[in-house]
Amino acid sequence: MKILFACSECSPFAASGGLADVAGSLPAALQKEGAECRVIMPLYGSIGLQWRANMTFLTSFGVPLSWRVAHCGVFTMQYGGVQYYFLDNEQYFKREGGIYGYFDEAERFAFFSKAVLETLTHIDCEPDVIHCNDWQTALIPVYLNVFYREVPKL
């Protein structure tokens, strides 16, 4: 089974609590049991250079979002036997301070949810399950049904 974990935080890259702990350990544990797991998360400005130095740029594209198209870059790296994807949009994710607590949280994570699905049309990843974690990824199933139902790969 191929599982894509969509999460707003993941240890050791960016963490504020228990979600990061689970997102950082569950994919590796399931992979040991035979599942093929990958993780996708935002590329926050606070993700350190020690991680960024190991990332490889894959692609960039526009994400249709309301009345405009927002940039999304995709970086990847292997860590602990798991493939990670980091979605880059400096307007939403390159911010000083913590990873949460901004006036535009709903817009930031609406973008992230749409960008996760758009990413799947640009990379070699066809998950059987998209594991959505917490409210930040809650729009993924909605967007999948409304905007991406006819996309053969999804």
Sequence and secondary structure as in RCSB ss.txt:
>XXXX:A:sequence
MKILFACSECSPFAASGGLADVAGSLPAALQKEGAECRVIMPLYGSIGLQWRANMTFLTSFGVPLSWRVAHCGVF
TMQYGGVQYYFLDNEQYFKREGGIYGYFDEAERFAFFSKAVLETLTHIDCEPDVIHCNDWQTALIPVYLNVFYRE
VPKL
>XXXX:A:secstr
 EEEEE S BTTTB SSHHHHHHHHHHHHHHHTT EEEEEEE  TTS HHHHTT EEEEEEEEEETTEEEEEEEE
EEEETTEEEEEEE HHHH  SS SS  TTHHHHHHHHHHHHHHHHTTSS   SEEEE SGGGTHHHHHHHHHSTT
 TT 
